[in-house]
Amino acid sequence: MEPGDEAGQRKRVSYGEPVPRDTEAAPACTRHAALRVHGFGDDLTASSSALRHDPMRHRHSEPTHAPAASFAAWVGGGSASGTLERAMLEYGGGAGGVLPEFVGAGGGEGIFRVPLRAAMHPGRPPPLEVRPHPLRETQVGSFLRTLAYDPRRRQLWAGAESGVRVWGLDEVFDGWAAGLRRGDEESAPFRESVPVPSVLCVAVDGASRLVWTGHKDGMIRSWRMDHATAAGDGGGNASMFKEALAWQAYSRTPVLSIVVTSYGEIWSGSEGGIIKAWPWDSIAKSLSLTQEENHMAPLLVERAYVDLRNHAAVGNMCSLPSADVKHMLADHHRAKVWSLTSMTFSLWDARTRELLKVFGMDGQVESARLETPVMPEEFIEEEIKVKPTKKDKPQGSFTFFQKSRNVLIGAADAVRRVATKGTLVEDNRRTEAVAQAMDGTIWSGCTNGSIIMWDGNGNKLQEIQHHISAVQCIETFGKRVWVGYASGTIQVMDIEGNLLAGWTGHSCPVIKMAIGGSYIFTLAHHGGIRGWPLTSPSPLDDILRTELANRELSYTRLENIKILVGTWNVAQEKASFESLWSWLGSTSSDVGLVVVGLQEVEMGAGALAMAAAKESVGLEGSTNGQWWIDNIGKTLEEGISFHRVGSRQLAGLLIAAWARNDLKPHVGDVDAAAVPCGFGRAIGNKGGVGLRIRVHDRRICFVNNHFAAHLENVSRRNADFDHVYRTMTFNKPHGSTASTTSVQLHKAVGASENQTDEDRPELAEADMVVFLGDFNYRLNGITYDEARDMVSQRSFDWLRERDQLRVEMKAGNVFQGMREGAIRFPPTYKFQRHQPGLSGYDSGEKKRIPAWCDRILYRDSRSVAIAGCSLECPVVAAITSQNMLFSLF
């Protein structure tokens, strides 16, 4: 059917008289919003969109006794031929098929600037995708947490929460022969170890051809490189390799750090400042045992350890801090070992295992090795002949002074920590990374973004800062230093600390780096791994970017997806199954994602106080809210056709999402948020709740809102939107199955920026944002009778000119840059219960003026306006103050 033939199929409904209770009109018109899926992961956005009209549906139902509602629908589609824009035009019918939209002023500037996304990011080098960004839900219990590289066998080792993985760079471009697993479908082939407890640290020992790992259960394990050669059919079907040697290093605490010294010893750090050394001779002996003697190997190593904390103690006093040893570094140039806590550095002699120096981040020495005074030779023999007794004062005084010194140092350290804690210095200057450069200098990174350079003896050389985000990892090679930040930024410096380049490497923290082959590999917090050319930035980057951009469609596919979005002010009521089916069930047969926003699920002082109390202790939800979620799920045949993606409730506000089962592999990374706007920005009777969902590598945010009521409160409604938009911060929903080790994602950095814009809201970084709900904007300069007359005459254009929301959007005061389809239906506010049609408008004492309070607006990141959206509203029997609204994109 052609678009022009659609009107002939539409069942006409007169708005000048009550609609029959057995009639429900539901026009359906669709907009194609193609979702473009790339192999380059998480820095992508929805592309240009196209349009198509679908035949109208006619629905007949029994009289309903439930509140009316509104919903919106997207339909995505497209084809990969020619250029992306031409493909969109082919499916959208060109400019002639564009539906009218109203676009708010003020978009494209400041916090309303649309994020720049592309398959080939113009602001960074072309990366090698070893493992594209997996959905968080697929990584429960198996998140990657550390990274190391073996240069001899060109193997990339990753420590996970469930074991060890190994990629061979020679097979990185091969595909999976079999054994695809969810979350690793696009990954390069790898092999993995047998399941073991979470890996926290990794050290490569090329001399012995072993890789050492420290685990959460306090075990240290070694893996033979020869047993971990990557296979093309890995990932489940390939045989898993086992450890060569394992022993219990700590009985109750995890192994936080591990290093191989210049003398082949294994040093490990744990909680409470405990450091242990494992001599190489005992390790070598254990590795050389026969198969029959293997049961003795762990015992041999366990008995041979040296407790370095006790080794460094003098007079039962130890100058080492009792903080967790999170990082260790072997200085092979000087045969020394560095051990780091969050606030202090300790320097050791790798051969004698002596503690040489303990100093703080400011370079101030907190304690050092005690120097034995040199005595003249003639007194040495007398000193040997005369045995000192317990009453000898020299020994006693020496012990007294040493103990006094240690007490004073400890007191000074305590005072310093209390003082810095009060000024937040401790929190902002924790050490998070350490590495050694080619010239022997030691580089340490802090949580405030600063980088400190030290010489090999622990003397502070200089402190530099090129970014305000926390440093997460540092790697060096030749005359270059790479730094990974919590914002996802990667920076390249020379060994003098001068900044050479920087780009956004990932959409979340870069937690680990490893250099191998001609790449520096970065591990993102979400588990994705990318390889960046060591030569970048260079002229070759521009050549590769140009070539890849010209061939974008060869590695890009367009996916069709239809999204149904609905909003409903339920006024503390409950709907019948028939009304829910007429609202969602009968229209969801061909949609992939359903998002529902409800207002006034709970009202009253008692319900609001209970909701506020729950929020204060990290809880949410109510009996009414759960009823709505359960019954909407039944309507959508949850468990058969759909599965629930996530939900969030704040007092009377509720938002929930469901995805069709065949879309499930492409939907995830669900985060939730809530922003109260009522009673001093603390109570949830007004405000917003949101869900951020990753669909086909697109981050889409849905925000359900209820703004301030009453005709005159326009500025308050504008302020409510501004507060929600600026302050909404997403995190894992309550009850999420995501890994407990996951941290909240940090804001991404723009392609042309080297520093994070701390004032840029998280909603501004989404590829698409949909605002829905009861916005409460009214009509200005019109009486109740005039409004009813205009509605009966279907003079909606005249009414729209008095719409407060349109006026404010045109002035750029609210919903800046957001779009809304043409309104071609009567106002949805305010209806009397059980009164259908036009006669249902409030005719009581207050005679509230009809208005379009229920709205659905959106913005996406398309570069050109190829298509638009359409709004329709069937009139049905209702028992609430608002009627039903359809918004189809």
Secondary structure, DSSP 8 states (H G I E B T S, - for coil): --GGGHHHHS----TTS---TT-EEE---EEE--EEEETTTTS------EEE----EEE------S---EEEEEE-----SSSHHHHHHHHHTGGGG---EEE-TTTTSGGG------SS-TTS---EEEE----GGGGTTT-EEEEEEETTTTEEEEEESS-EEEEEGGGTT---SS---TT-TTS--EEEBS--S-EEEEEEETTTTEEEEEETTSEEEEEEGGGG---TTTTTTS--B--SEEEES-SSS---EEEE-TTS-EEEE-GGG-EEEE-HHHHHHHHT--GGGGGGHHHHHHHT-EEHHHHT-BTTB--S--S---EEEEETTTTEEEEE-SSEEEEEETTT--EEEEEETTS-EEEE--------HHHHHHHHHS---TT-HHHHHHHHHHHHHHHHHHHHHHHHHHHHHHTTHHHHT-EEEEEE-TTS-EEEEETTSEEEEE-TTS-EEEEEES-SS-EEEEEEETTEEEEEETTSEEEEEETT--EEEEEE--SS-EEEEEEETTEEEEEETTS-EEEEETT-SSHHHHHHHHHHHHTGGGSEEEE--EEEEEEEE-TT----HHHHHHHTGGG-TT-SEEEEEEE-SS-SHHHHHHHHHHHHTT----HHHHHHHHHHHHHTTBTTTEEEEEEEEETTEEEEEEEEGGGGGGEEEEEEEEEEEETTTTEEEEEEEEEEEEETTEEEEEEEEE---STT-HHHHHHHHHHHHHH---B--TT--S-TT---------TT-SS--TTS-SGGG-SEEEEEEE----BSS--HHHHHHHHHTT-HHHHHTTBHHHHHHHTTSSSTT-EEEEE-S---B-B-TT--SGGGB--SSS----B--EEEEEEE--SS-----EEE------SSSB--EEEE-
